[in-house]
Amino acid sequence: MISITATLGFAPTALALEYNKEILVEADFSGRDLTDSSFTKANLRQSNFSRANLNGVSFFAANLESANLEGSDLRNATLDSARLVRANLTNALLEGAFAANARFDGAIIDGADFTDTLLRPDEQKKLCKLAKGTNPTTGRDTRDTLFCP
């Protein structure tokens, strides 16, 4: 049984890539496995990360304005000082993400899961005004994951 599993195997783990300080406006990363990659201070305005595996990715101080992150896995990602203005985070999984000083003005967060995500209190209040829906992967209500009143 063990040899069959090893033979049929699992998809190989993606190599972490570095895109630090790159200008990647309108880039298409949809559906890609970018686990542990780094986009520190990258310009990713209007880029497509829909359904991408972004687990552990660093978006420190990245510009993700109007980026499509729909259905992406951002668990344990670093979003500190990131600009997510008008970003589409519909059904995104942000569990355990570090998003202190991140800006979410005008973001779409329907069905996003913010469980254990570190947010500034003022950003959390802004997100609560927009929060609705349930994450299809975790079954958690967006408002509950943000501790909205």
VENPEQUI-V345477 format. One record per helix or strand of 2 or more residues. SS is the DSSP state (H for helix, E for strand). FROM is the first residue (numbers start at 1). LEN is the number of residues. If there is no record, write none. Layout:
[[SS	FROM	LEN] [SS	FROM	LEN]]
//
This chain:
[[H	2	7] [H	121	10] [H	142	4]]
//
